[in-house]
């Protein structure tokens, strides 16, 4: 190839080569035009140089002649007619390697490809014609035997053999082929290097900005001509500057005109004689131009690019999702000139952005490519269920449940079924939700893997180690594409360039199985690849500041929200993740400037990307190789969900891909994103002075397997490559050689002993056993990965939003293993009454993660429900017991309870819990900041990528948290202005001498709660007309019934909202209560009830199915005799006097005795659910009326109310009173006075203000007596 400075223009080169190519085929212009599908006039114009060929036409010409597009722009064809054509004729429409007959053309493109077997000049004896499958095999496997077979065969063929013509289906995308091939060629790099030196030299001598601009643009114009670009920038373009500062009213906002130095398309360039003078001012000026041009032209600012240069240095400025990205100051050299040229060349192609991907690949996109693929896969699973397919599906389901599957919500399940049935065009009653979701996940995973491959080819295109270019995938036939995708799925094609664990084969590769793959799948994937070929990954790679969870929006557009929400999947907003990560970073940096961070429940990578973003800021002034190395050492992620691990790895790859420099040589890259179980970590033990790490896996609901390996093995630098070889060895043949497997692992040990030998042999035996039972090979990588998490060291920052999964939602076998771990970690409260073993999984994860991975003086920030700070269930967790490492303290709470529900539609209140690993004793007062959303502000715009951008939408309120009671370790939150009340709070907090009781369990309300029909109340003696309760918002629907019922067993019902301070209001419902005080365990038997109230029994029978539908009733009530049994019945139910109080929403109490029914009968009240009561002291003695009023007065006092509210989740107050209420003493004047005041308040003899004033005085005396 000639030197670059002798190259002709694009038109001249195409003219020369097109004519030579056409005549070599003995075709006239007319014949050629007909064959290639271009008009004769166009061919004539292209050959005489009067017209430049279009992109589409050059692509067609290159395809027809079986040449690389770059050949059309080369000075000469290097003997094409003498070698390539004769090789194709020699092949005679057969692949010279596999010897299969092949079509002359496929989809209007030649089929065979010319393959050079030996280096040097191409000739008849070192070149073969092979099919796409064999080409891929030669490129990927590089088997010497294949090449030798071809060379031997070729040597026996005479040169003058005449055969049929054929060709090669190369047809790469023109822009990428021409641009990348040329710009990365050695000759062109030399040209650019020389140009850069000339620019620097000439601009150093320039005496004005105009001279600098002229010299730089002349050089850029020369370069862009090689690409057929006519570089004619607009000089001194007028820019209308809008002064939109908030301080100025609309009426007086000022407009002024300024002039941008240079504009070409959407690239704005500002030239300076010395940009180091007022550098920040110069950058701000360029930014001002970009913002105002974007505003004036009504085009999103992401579409513009800014360049600031003086010919010696250069700064790039751009926007991503509205966020400004400014490159560091760089020298004007080969590297920055190449980047600048790439910017100009990429302006016409799609940016690889979430927005563009959603437009092309969402379920609702116009091309329907994603849903068509998912439906095709679904049909295969439904109509052709083979063992291999169901195996992957069932194993996916098993792990996915561990990652967050929760199907307890009836409405969400209905919504999920409806939306899946709609997308898959299947009746709701016939949709298989598991298969449908598995197919959606598969479609999503295939797409992100293809994106990863596209990015990889962008980086390593010029590497001789890399074979199959992305665009070539779309040109392969069905067998070739399946072969190519298999190499991508397995990760083998990435290993060629040193990327060891980006893709490793997983549960989602099932579509490539021979019995699954078909023409429909081939067609869907080809279409996807063709669409992705339109993207330009280089735009994204160039943007150093573009670091975020790239696939978040894409995933949300493919997995319907009804499905995601039913599974408990809610993405953490970027701004919230940014706050969690950044709040403690300055503190951490002071201790360790090279801090290490991890998200142990990383999901798709939101927190991991945030940590990478901050590491990149810190490393910005370093060389790419150092940046790459440090990021990989400093930021980690774990997750048990394979979908999450895969997405996070690819996100990680895209975030750091721009720092991979092929010129530095191929370096091994291992992404520190692993399969890891943050709740059930491997155990560490020491036997025979050797550390071992073990992990338990459920084989089924009853059996489990334990996998154990020496720690030193997992720390070996060749661990990844050996484990990959280990996996390959297992599937090498039907007879597994366990000796070889054992030796492979033992070779990683520095020494061996009996215990090491035994552990490795057992590991091999268990692994082979699982594979022989049909488990997928992905489990081998999962086991190795989980074990290796214990050798990654400690981290200075742990930031995460762990799964908020209720304990009972976990699979049975996994839950039992976790229960043992929870007992070891002391996170269970052990309180059976309050459900002390029904904790949220995130509490266990927080304890385990801090114990295993938090460095001394390190900080852990977890987003978790606020109820963890209050509820008795988490009493064990709040002790922060650490069994493997040092002391753990509470460091700070960030309260998001009033932040506007960032996880909508989830409205559960949550906080950022910051913990610190420290030997210092726990501070008594813990700082709290509550962020309260300002009225009218919107926090859901996707543009908010960091907290700084959204901070002004909140009012920060400083508070403190402390443990007021020695008996209960729940937290109390109070405003910093009320610190003076803490001594009083500590006095009122504590144990009560009286026992609180939850109300009766009357379920379902729609069948059991009744309303008396007033107009028909006295129709018959001792009978009333009633109708069952109806609630439009309830998911449980019970048909309306109007019944004439005996009043004997009907009682007035008090619900929580009926209770007000010192009184009741709006009591209107009744309920049947077929119990007698002589038998509290069982209701009146059916036979007896028929005699005493046949109408009630008939009603019960009519709603029997409704009562039996609830799991609660089946589990609890059915054990107590009749199906109409009621829970929580005891002697306290019949107590003559009780204190009734609410255990949710509002803290109020009142004294109750009997109530008047609508039929004017005085009967005892039934308290339902959240209407709780006190009727006995802790010794079981019933309270007197005076005693009840004394208790009520203390409970209704301001100090008690404030303490309960400040130390509880408003949705749930403790039923077992956390108040220090002394036993009533009739000789204690203060007690008697409190009781008397309560009676007066009940009778409304004093105003509320007067009651409060008197109560405040009395309660102060009460507290003084306590102290």
ZASEFI-599163 format. One record per residue (C-alpha): x, y, z; residue in three letters. Coordinates in steps of 0.05 Angstrom, whole numbers, plus 5000, padded with zeros to 4 digits. Each point is the difference from the previous one (the first is absolute). Layout:
% residues N
XYZALA
...
//
This chain:
% residues 1267
500050005000UNK
502750694982UNK
501850525051UNK
494250415025UNK
502150654970UNK
499549694930UNK
492849785009UNK
494950254950UNK
493350285019UNK
494249545013UNK
496950134931UNK
506649854964UNK
501249365037UNK
493049724988UNK
500550184927UNK
506649624992UNK
498049385039UNK
492849944976UNK
502049984927UNK
505549495013UNK
495249565041UNK
494650034947UNK
504549834942UNK
503149425039UNK
493149694998UNK
499350144925UNK
493850415013UNK
497650614961UNK
497550605040UNK
492849814984UNK
500949275019UNK
503550195065UNK
494650525016UNK
494649474992UNK
503749485042UNK
501550485057UNK
493350375000UNK
502650704982UNK
498250424939UNK
504850004941UNK
500550765003UNK
502349965073UNK
505449484982UNK
502450444943UNK
500350615046UNK
503849625053UNK
505249744951UNK
501350674967UNK
500250365067UNK
494450494985UNK
495949765058UNK
501849725069UNK
496749325016UNK
495049975058UNK
501349595062UNK
494749494980UNK
503049924929UNK
507149915025UNK
497549465047UNK
496649644942UNK
506250054956UNK
504549725055UNK
495349425013UNK
499449824927UNK
507549984987UNK
501649645065UNK
504850535024UNK
500850395064UNK
496950694994UNK
506950275017UNK
502549694934UNK
495850494962UNK
504150575029UNK
506849674992UNK
504950214947UNK
499949314967UNK
496549335008UNK
506349595006UNK
498449474949UNK
492849875016UNK
498349734931UNK
506249565000UNK
499149675068UNK
493250085033UNK
496049834939UNK
504149384984UNK
499549765073UNK
492550054996UNK
499949644934UNK
504449465030UNK
494949905057UNK
494449854951UNK
494450215049UNK
502849555055UNK
503250205065UNK
507349784994UNK
500249805074UNK
493549645016UNK
498849844926UNK
492650145006UNK
496550254939UNK
497650715010UNK
495450484964UNK
503250484952UNK
496450575036UNK
495950085063UNK
495350595007UNK
503050314937UNK
507149985027UNK
505649514982UNK
500949435050UNK
507349775001UNK
505450425031UNK
507350074980UNK
504549795059UNK
507550125001UNK
503549425035UNK
507150265005UNK
502950705010UNK
503150394943UNK
497350204932UNK
493649654979UNK
500949464948UNK
496749384970UNK
503649525047UNK
498750345067UNK
492650184991UNK
493749585007UNK
492650104988UNK
496049805062UNK
492950055024UNK
498250495057UNK
499849455052UNK
506949754982UNK
502650714997UNK
497550115071UNK
503149335022UNK
506750204969UNK
499850695033UNK
497649775068UNK
503049325013UNK
506350114958UNK
501249254992UNK
506549874964UNK
497349354973UNK
494650374960UNK
505150464968UNK
504749434983UNK
494249624969UNK
498450584955UNK
507250144981UNK
501149274981UNK
493649994959UNK
501650654964UNK
507049774981UNK
497149434958UNK
495450444958UNK
502850254933UNK
499950754990UNK
496149994934UNK
493849645027UNK
493650354977UNK
493849965044UNK
493650385015UNK
500350705028UNK
498250155073UNK
501350545051UNK
500550215073UNK
494450295043UNK
504250525036UNK
495550614992UNK
502250375064UNK
496750655020UNK
503150544955UNK
501150545052UNK
503449555050UNK
504049634946UNK
502750624967UNK
500850455060UNK
502849505050UNK
504449614951UNK
503150634973UNK
500750405064UNK
503249415036UNK
504849824944UNK
507450115012UNK
500950444940UNK
494350455020UNK
502450035072UNK
506750244974UNK
496450534960UNK
496150225061UNK
506250015044UNK
503650444950UNK
493950444993UNK
499450095075UNK
507450215004UNK
499050494943UNK
493950305035UNK
503750095065UNK
506150304966UNK
496050484956UNK
495350225056UNK
505750125048UNK
502650514950UNK
493250304984UNK
498850725022UNK
492350005001UNK
493949565013UNK
498050074927UNK
506749724977UNK
499349415048UNK
493049864976UNK
502150024927UNK
505949535010UNK
496249495040UNK
493949994954UNK
504349934938UNK
503149385029UNK
493349715022UNK
497250134931UNK
505849614969UNK
498749415046UNK
492549974992UNK
500749984924UNK
502649295007UNK
493249825028UNK
496150374947UNK
498050555049UNK
499650714974UNK
502550395060UNK
497350714993UNK
499050295070UNK
495950635011UNK
504450555028UNK
497650525050UNK
492849745004UNK
495450455040UNK
497449685064UNK
494050315037UNK
501749995074UNK
493949985045UNK
501050255070UNK
495449525037UNK
502450135070UNK
494549915051UNK
501350685031UNK
497350354939UNK
492650024984UNK
497549774932UNK
498850714980UNK
507150235010UNK
503949404977UNK
505550234954UNK
502149714933UNK
506750134967UNK
503749754940UNK
506949685003UNK
504049634948UNK
502649295003UNK
506849954966UNK
498449384958UNK
494349514990UNK
499849374958UNK
493549625006UNK
498849965075UNK
507350095020UNK
501450695028UNK
507450205004UNK
503050585037UNK
507250194982UNK
504550375049UNK
507150234994UNK
501449695068UNK
494349625033UNK
503949965065UNK
498650735010UNK
493150035033UNK
498949264987UNK
493749965042UNK
497150634968UNK
501449704931UNK
496649355017UNK
494050375028UNK
499550414936UNK
500049374958UNK
494849695046UNK
495750634993UNK
500149934925UNK
497949275002UNK
494350145048UNK
497350584961UNK
500749684931UNK
496349405028UNK
494550455029UNK
499450424937UNK
499749414952UNK
495549605047UNK
504649404996UNK
502249605061UNK
506850235024UNK
502649284999UNK
500450084924UNK
505350555003UNK
507549955011UNK
504950545020UNK
507450074986UNK
504750515032UNK
507150034972UNK
506050444986UNK
503549484957UNK
504549795058UNK
494849775050UNK
492849784993UNK
493749915043UNK
493749624979UNK
493150185028UNK
493649614991UNK
493549805034UNK
497149335018UNK
492849965024UNK
500550755012UNK
506249935044UNK
506150394981UNK
506349604984UNK
506650384997UNK
506449634981UNK
506450165036UNK
504950484965UNK
503949574950UNK
505850114952UNK
498450084926UNK
503049354974UNK
498549374961UNK
495249745052UNK
495850635007UNK
500050134925UNK
497349304988UNK
494650125052UNK
498250654966UNK
499549674931UNK
495649445030UNK
495350535026UNK
499250304931UNK
499049324968UNK
494949755050UNK
495150574993UNK
495549644952UNK
499349345038UNK
495749825060UNK
503150095068UNK
500149385042UNK
495350305052UNK
494449745044UNK
495050454964UNK
501749734931UNK
500149285025UNK
493150085032UNK
497350294935UNK
502549394961UNK
499349435050UNK
494450145049UNK
494149534999UNK
495950564969UNK
505150204947UNK
497350054929UNK
504649454973UNK
497449505053UNK
506849654998UNK
500549865075UNK
492949765012UNK
500449574936UNK
506249665027UNK
496949895068UNK
493649724969UNK
504049544955UNK
503949735060UNK
493649925039UNK
496849594945UNK
506149555000UNK
499449885075UNK
492549874997UNK
499749564938UNK
506649635004UNK
502049895072UNK
506549625003UNK
504049835061UNK
505650494983UNK
495250584994UNK
496049875064UNK
506549895038UNK
502550704985UNK
493150295014UNK
499349655067UNK
507050195022UNK
498850714979UNK
493750005042UNK
503649705060UNK
505450545001UNK
495350564980UNK
495749865060UNK
506150085043UNK
501150674967UNK
493350285020UNK
494049614976UNK
493950155043UNK
493149794978UNK
496050155062UNK
496250604972UNK
493649764967UNK
498650644961UNK
507150054973UNK
499649284976UNK
493550154962UNK
503150624968UNK
506249604982UNK
495949454967UNK
495950504960UNK
505950384972UNK
503949374982UNK
493949694967UNK
499050654960UNK
507250034975UNK
500449264983UNK
493149984968UNK
497749445046UNK
493549965039UNK
501050205073UNK
497949325025UNK
505249644957UNK
506250455008UNK
505949645032UNK
503050585039UNK
506549655016UNK
501449834927UNK
497850694976UNK
504650375048UNK
505749524985UNK
499350164926UNK
499750755013UNK
506349945042UNK
503349594945UNK
498350524947UNK
502850565045UNK
506349615015UNK
501449834927UNK
499350734984UNK
504950265052UNK
505049454981UNK
499750244928UNK
501150715024UNK
506149775040UNK
502749664938UNK
498850624958UNK
504050425049UNK
505449475002UNK
500950014924UNK
500450765003UNK
505949955048UNK
503749414970UNK
498150064927UNK
507250104976UNK
502749445043UNK
502249394960UNK
497749585060UNK
492850184987UNK
496349644945UNK
492550094991UNK
498050734993UNK
493250205025UNK
497050194933UNK
502049334971UNK
495249655048UNK
494150264959UNK
503049704936UNK
500649305027UNK
495149454983UNK
496149645054UNK
505549505016UNK
505450524999UNK
496250485045UNK
498649455051UNK
507349835000UNK
502150725008UNK
495150135056UNK
502349375035UNK
507150285002UNK
497350665027UNK
495549665052UNK
505649565026UNK
504750595005UNK
505349664957UNK
500050564949UNK
501250515056UNK
505749595029UNK
503750114934UNK
501050725021UNK
501349855074UNK
493050125028UNK
499349385043UNK
493350045034UNK
495450494964UNK
495749434973UNK
500949295024UNK
493849634977UNK
493850025043UNK
492749795007UNK
498050444942UNK
503949664945UNK
494849454992UNK
497450314935UNK
506449744966UNK
498449275015UNK
499449604937UNK
492849805016UNK
498150725013UNK
503450404946UNK
495950104937UNK
499050484942UNK
495250445041UNK
505250115054UNK
505350124947UNK
495650524966UNK
498550375065UNK
507350035021UNK
502450214931UNK
495150585002UNK
502650205069UNK
507249984976UNK
498350424939UNK
496950535044UNK
505950005048UNK
504750084940UNK
497150704991UNK
502950225066UNK
506850325012UNK
502949765066UNK
505950464992UNK
495850605019UNK
498649695067UNK
507149755010UNK
502750694987UNK
495950315056UNK
504149915063UNK
494750255046UNK
494349574976UNK
499749505057UNK
493349745023UNK
495549395000UNK
499649994924UNK
494849444995UNK
495150245054UNK
495150344952UNK
500749454948UNK
498349465050UNK
494050405024UNK
497650054928UNK
500549254988UNK
497649745067UNK
493150315012UNK
499350395065UNK
494349545023UNK
504949424996UNK
505850375033UNK
495850275057UNK
496849325014UNK
507049735009UNK
502250565046UNK
504650314948UNK
500850755008UNK
506050384974UNK
503550485046UNK
499850704969UNK
506950234979UNK
499750615045UNK
498449585061UNK
505649514986UNK
504650594990UNK
498150275069UNK
501349325034UNK
506849944967UNK
502550715004UNK
497850225069UNK
505749645036UNK
505350024945UNK
504050595026UNK
500449685068UNK
502249344969UNK
505150334954UNK
503650315060UNK
501349305027UNK
501549684933UNK
500650424936UNK
499849344960UNK
493649775034UNK
496649364977UNK
492549944992UNK
494949454989UNK
492649904991UNK
498649305026UNK
493049994969UNK
502050374937UNK
494149854955UNK
501350304932UNK
505350465029UNK
497150675021UNK
504550065062UNK
505949674966UNK
499650524943UNK
499750565052UNK
506349755034UNK
503549934932UNK
498050714984UNK
503450275063UNK
506249574990UNK
500650274929UNK
499750715025UNK
505749855049UNK
504149654947UNK
498650494943UNK
507250254993UNK
503149314993UNK
501549584938UNK
494549554974UNK
503549365020UNK
500750245072UNK
492750245002UNK
497749324974UNK
504249625050UNK
497850425059UNK
492649984984UNK
500249244995UNK
503649965067UNK
495550505037UNK
492749874980UNK
496549345010UNK
492949724995UNK
496649355022UNK
493149724987UNK
496749325002UNK
495650154939UNK
503449804935UNK
496250534961UNK
502550535047UNK
507349764997UNK
499949984925UNK
497050704993UNK
504750305051UNK
506149704966UNK
498050284933UNK
498550675032UNK
506949975032UNK
503149834934UNK
496850574963UNK
501950485055UNK
507449844996UNK
500649784927UNK
502650684979UNK
506249885043UNK
501949354966UNK
505850154954UNK
501449454950UNK
506750324982UNK
502549835070UNK
499249264984UNK
494549535020UNK
499449985076UNK
495649525039UNK
493850345027UNK
495849675054UNK
493850405020UNK
499250015076UNK
492549864995UNK
498549315028UNK
494549525018UNK
499750105074UNK
494849885054UNK
500150595047UNK
495249665049UNK
503349325001UNK
507450104994UNK
505049434997UNK
502849765066UNK
507350055018UNK
503349465041UNK
507149795018UNK
501949274999UNK
507149745004UNK
502650724999UNK
496650114933UNK
494350494987UNK
494049714963UNK
493950344970UNK
493549624993UNK
493050144971UNK
493649615005UNK
495249904942UNK
493049705001UNK
499649394956UNK
492549995014UNK
495350205056UNK
502849455045UNK
507349914981UNK
506050464993UNK
507249944976UNK
506050325032UNK
505750264956UNK
506750135035UNK
506850224972UNK
506550275030UNK
500350755004UNK
506850044967UNK
497249674938UNK
494850554992UNK
505450535007UNK
504549714945UNK
501150484941UNK
498049464950UNK
493649815037UNK
495350274947UNK
503449664941UNK
500749345038UNK
492749995019UNK
498150124928UNK
504449424980UNK
496949595057UNK
493150124971UNK
502249824929UNK
503249365026UNK
493549765031UNK
496450054934UNK
505849754958UNK
497249304995UNK
494549575028UNK
504949665048UNK
502550545047UNK
507249925022UNK
499550215073UNK
507549905010UNK
501550544949UNK
495050475033UNK
503049885069UNK
507050124974UNK
498050654966UNK
497550285066UNK
505649735043UNK
505150334954UNK
497350675025UNK
502249845071UNK
506750195029UNK
500149365039UNK
495449415013UNK
498049565058UNK
494949485016UNK
494450505013UNK
501550404937UNK
500049364958UNK
493549785032UNK
496450674990UNK
502050044927UNK
497949294985UNK
493250125034UNK
499250654961UNK
501349644934UNK
495449435019UNK
494350485019UNK
500950424937UNK
500049414953UNK
493949725038UNK
496050644987UNK
501950004926UNK
498149274992UNK
493350165033UNK
498750494944UNK
501950665034UNK
502750514950UNK
507450154996UNK
498450725022UNK
499749725070UNK
507449834999UNK
501750734988UNK
495050215053UNK
503149565053UNK
507150224984UNK
497850734998UNK
496249985067UNK
506049675034UNK
504850524972UNK
496150585031UNK
503449825066UNK
507050174973UNK
498450694971UNK
502150345064UNK
496750565039UNK
496850634973UNK
500050725025UNK
493250154971UNK
494149534994UNK
493850314967UNK
493749644980UNK
492549944997UNK
499349275022UNK
493549624984UNK
494350175047UNK
497449294999UNK
495549745056UNK
502749375032UNK
493849594983UNK
500750154926UNK
506449604994UNK
500349294973UNK
499449495056UNK
506849674994UNK
503850654993UNK
496150305058UNK
502149435047UNK
507350094982UNK
499450755011UNK
496549885067UNK
506249645026UNK
504450574975UNK
495450515033UNK
500549655066UNK
507649994993UNK
500050754986UNK
495150145058UNK
495350394956UNK
493649675024UNK
496450335058UNK
497449345025UNK
493450345017UNK
494749504978UNK
494350465018UNK
502150544951UNK
502449524947UNK
507250075019UNK
502349534945UNK
496150344944UNK
505350524984UNK
501450334934UNK
505949694963UNK
503650674993UNK
501450015075UNK
503749344997UNK
503850234938UNK
502250645035UNK
502749625060UNK
503549474959UNK
503150484950UNK
502950465054UNK
502749405037UNK
503649714940UNK
502050584954UNK
500150665037UNK
507050265014UNK
502050305067UNK
497550725001UNK
496249854937UNK
492950244988UNK
493949614975UNK
493950364972UNK
493849584990UNK
493050214977UNK
495249625045UNK
492950075028UNK
499450505057UNK
496149485040UNK
506649635013UNK
501750565049UNK
493649885039UNK
496849324995UNK
501249465052UNK
501349504944UNK
506750354988UNK
502150055073UNK
505449484988UNK
502650354938UNK
500450675036UNK
505149715048UNK
504849994941UNK
503449365023UNK
506149834958UNK
502749295006UNK
506050044952UNK
502650715006UNK
500450625043UNK
494850455030UNK
494550304956UNK
496950675017UNK
494350434975UNK
503050604965UNK
494250404971UNK
492949934974UNK
497350364939UNK
492449995005UNK
496349994933UNK
493149905031UNK
497450674973UNK
504150024936UNK
494149874954UNK
500549234994UNK
505849934950UNK
498249274990UNK
492850124979UNK
495349645000UNK
503449725062UNK
498550475058UNK
503749655055UNK
504150505040UNK
507549884998UNK
506750295022UNK
507349964982UNK
503149645059UNK
507450175006UNK
504249525042UNK
507350075018UNK
505049465019UNK
503450305061UNK
503149815066UNK
497150635031UNK
493849925044UNK
493250174969UNK
498150735005UNK
493550105038UNK
497250514952UNK
500149824926UNK
499450574949UNK
494049974954UNK
498250414939UNK
492949964974UNK
498950234928UNK
493050274992UNK
497750134929UNK
497750714986UNK
492950064979UNK
498949984925UNK
506949744983UNK
501049414953UNK
505449505018UNK
498649494946UNK
503350324939UNK
505349534973UNK
504950574989UNK
502050015073UNK
506449595000UNK
502950265065UNK
497450285065UNK
502850694988UNK
495350094941UNK
493849855043UNK
502150245069UNK
496150654995UNK
493549614995UNK
500749795073UNK
500050345068UNK
505449685043UNK
497849935073UNK
505149835053UNK
498049485051UNK
503149525049UNK
498749275016UNK
501149645065UNK
497849395039UNK
495650265056UNK
498549345034UNK
504749495031UNK
494749464991UNK
498350154927UNK
505750174952UNK
495650364950UNK
502150694977UNK
496650655017UNK
500550574948UNK
499350715023UNK
501250694973UNK
506550325023UNK
495850565029UNK
496949505049UNK
506449735029UNK
497850265068UNK
494349495000UNK
504749404996UNK
500349915077UNK
492449985002UNK
499849524942UNK
504849535036UNK
495650025062UNK
493649834964UNK
503349464957UNK
500349315029UNK
495749415021UNK
492850065019UNK
496849635058UNK
494149874954UNK
499249534942UNK
497850244931UNK
495849554956UNK
498850014925UNK
492750014977UNK
496149404976UNK
501749684933UNK
493450064962UNK
501749804929UNK
498150154947UNK
496650645021UNK
495650004937UNK
496649365026UNK
500250095076UNK
498950745013UNK
492750204994UNK
496150644996UNK
493050065031UNK
494950254951UNK
496750555041UNK
493550044963UNK
498749265013UNK
503149945069UNK
493849825040UNK
496549564950UNK
499949395047UNK
501449935074UNK
507249805015UNK
501750034926UNK
502950554955UNK
501350074927UNK
507450044984UNK
504350064938UNK
507349794994UNK
505550534997UNK
502250244931UNK
506650354984UNK
501050234928UNK
507650025009UNK
500449295027UNK
502849464954UNK
495649495034UNK
492950034975UNK
494249675037UNK
493050034971UNK
495250475036UNK
495149635045UNK
494150295039UNK
498149535056UNK
495050005057UNK
504449775058UNK
499249845073UNK
503250535045UNK
502249505053UNK
507149944975UNK
500650684966UNK
504550515034UNK
502250724984UNK
506850044967UNK
505550515013UNK
505250104946UNK
506250445006UNK
497050634969UNK
494249975050UNK
504850145058UNK
501450745015UNK
503450335059UNK
495749865062UNK
494149754958UNK
496849614942UNK
496850244936UNK
496049724941UNK
499349295026UNK
495049704951UNK
502149284985UNK
498349355036UNK
502849304995UNK
498049305021UNK
503949735059UNK
497649285014UNK
504149915064UNK
498649915073UNK
504550225057UNK
499949285025UNK
503749744938UNK
505050484970UNK
503749524955UNK
494349804954UNK
493750324974UNK
493249725015UNK
499449334963UNK
495949984937UNK
494549575030UNK
499150485059UNK
500450624956UNK
494449714956UNK
495649985061UNK
501950685028UNK
500650404935UNK
498249634937UNK
500150644959UNK
507350125019UNK
501949294982UNK
496550064933UNK
503850654987UNK
506649675018UNK
498649434952UNK
498450504945UNK
506950335008UNK
503949375016UNK
503950014935UNK
501850745011UNK
502549855070UNK
504149404977UNK
503550374943UNK
504950365045UNK
506549645016UNK
499750305070UNK
493349675015UNK
502249334972UNK
506550005039UNK
497450265067UNK
492450005007UNK
498949304973UNK
503949715058UNK
495150285051UNK
493949604985UNK
494850314954UNK
501650374936UNK
497250635031UNK
505250005055UNK
502950685020UNK
507250135020UNK
502650375061UNK
494149835045UNK
501549985075UNK
497350215068UNK
502150714983UNK
494850004945UNK
494549975053UNK
503250505048UNK
494950485030UNK
504550614990UNK
505650114951UNK
504650534974UNK
499450014924UNK
505550304957UNK
502450004928UNK
506449654979UNK
500650374935UNK
499650704969UNK
497850395062UNK
501949905073UNK
493550105039UNK
496549615055UNK
493349975035UNK
496649605055UNK
494349544978UNK
494949585036UNK
493649804964UNK
496950334939UNK
493050114976UNK
497949624938UNK
495350284945UNK
494549565029UNK
501150345068UNK
503449425036UNK
506250125043UNK
505449514981UNK
507549935005UNK
504350274944UNK
504149574953UNK
506750314983UNK
502449854929UNK
507349944980UNK
503250685007UNK
495350185057UNK
504149735058UNK
498449975074UNK
502749965071UNK
495649625049UNK
505149655045UNK
506550145035UNK
506149574987UNK
497749525055UNK
493449874964UNK
495750415048UNK
494250384968UNK
500550755008UNK
494950445035UNK
496550594968UNK
504350495041UNK
506249624978UNK
497750034927UNK
499250755002UNK
506950085033UNK
503249594943UNK
496150394948UNK
502350675027UNK
507449804999UNK
499349724929UNK
496650644975UNK
505250475030UNK
504250414951UNK
506649695024UNK
497349294990UNK
497050194932UNK
506450334976UNK
504249415023UNK
495549494965UNK
499850414935UNK
507550155000UNK
501949275015UNK
495249654953UNK
498349904928UNK
493450374995UNK
497049394966UNK
501349575060UNK
500550155075UNK
502149485051UNK
494049645030UNK
504249795059UNK
500650705029UNK
507150294999UNK
497750515053UNK
502149995072UNK
493149975032UNK
500349835073UNK
495049565035UNK
494150425023UNK
500250195073UNK
493450265028UNK
504050335056UNK
504450384951UNK
497050704992UNK
503150094932UNK
497149344974UNK
493150185027UNK
500350694970UNK
501949724931UNK
494249515004UNK
495250555020UNK
502350464943UNK
498849434950UNK
492949925025UNK
498750744992UNK
503049994930UNK
495649424980UNK
493950395024UNK
502350624962UNK
499350425063UNK
506450394981UNK
502450274934UNK
505649644965UNK
504750585017UNK
498349965074UNK
500949245000UNK
506850074967UNK
502350535050UNK
497849585060UNK
502949374971UNK
506750334986UNK
500550205074UNK
498149315025UNK
504649624952UNK
505950445020UNK
498849795072UNK
499349284977UNK
506850034965UNK
503350335059UNK
497649445044UNK
502949494950UNK
506850345002UNK
//
